[in-house]
Amino acid sequence: MKVLYCITSASWGGAQLNVLELCQDQIRRGNQVVFVVGNKGRLLDLVSKVEGVKVVLMPELRREVSPINDVKAVFKLRSLIKQEKPDIIHLHSSKAGTVGRLAAINLRCKVIFTVHGWAFTDGISSVKKKSIFKWIEKIVAPFADLYICVSEFDQNIGLRGKVLKASKENHVVIHNGAPKPKEFDRRPATLPVRLVMTARFSKQKDQTSLIRAVKSLDKSKYHLSLVGDGETLEDNQRLVEELRLTDNVSFEGFKSDVSDSLIHNDVYILSTHYEGLPISIIEAMSYKLPIIATDVGGNKELVKDNGYLISSISDLTQRIQYLIDHPDLIGRLGNASYELYKNEYTLEHCLDKTNFYYNELIK
């Protein structure tokens, strides 16, 4: 078969990693792959290195709302679809999902839209924006043959918002997956307990709340590593200096491979405001780390008997303190993380299930 993947931005994140893994997997299976993206970035660089993938840069495809560019993107993508004649069009991100569904109307291909968190999901503060995005999704909903939701949470949001129809079997949950971890030796945690968060610096991920959560802890008993870059990095660096935490909080920068950061730390934390199903947590689970995460999105599907869901800065502080006081518990929770990963969240399971639905659609 031939599969055309389309995503708005090449800047790195969970959706981009998913697209890269899908491109690689379909090439391994002997299928043809066309990749369309709106800008240059890490994803474009990595997909360009996958032998056999046809790469198309489409600058008209932009995240920002622009009626002129959006219309241009629809017609340009439609022309490409007619030229390439893919069996499957697999769309990722809200803008690409909208543009792609409009571009493929009445063309002979099956259209899939993967929901990596709805644009109107819980946790987004603007009521006006949520209403507009929900209205747009309802308009283009009939033009998708299949919705893939990365979490039960996202599926329920779609059903609640009446974008997904309960009476139609056009949606399925396929959890994100992480590849097999590198070989490592997970040793018992000792003081100082090593905390880590791997995420881009943004208001959504909210590293600020995590920094404020650790400020009252005994400085001799913990160290926090923050991996990533982004628009709020400098603000958080200044905050660490103001709180006199420079010896306890380190900024590791962006890493294309975070495995060493997961191997050499004890507890994974994600202080985010909203999510679909964070691959970062799944990666941490694969390295036997206990998880502390905000109770949003699909996090509750990942955090069961392997860690704690929290809802406030004080709650986060208390959970970290509890693990500092009970370091033996860190190993038990970490083992529970690995069992959950192994049983439900491997990359192989995610890719096999996606390919199964490709074949079902084109039968």
Summary of the structure (lengths in Angstrom):
residues: 363
radius of gyration: 20.9
end to end distance: 11.0
largest distance: 64.1
contacts: 1254
relative contact order: 0.12
helix: 44%
strand: 19%
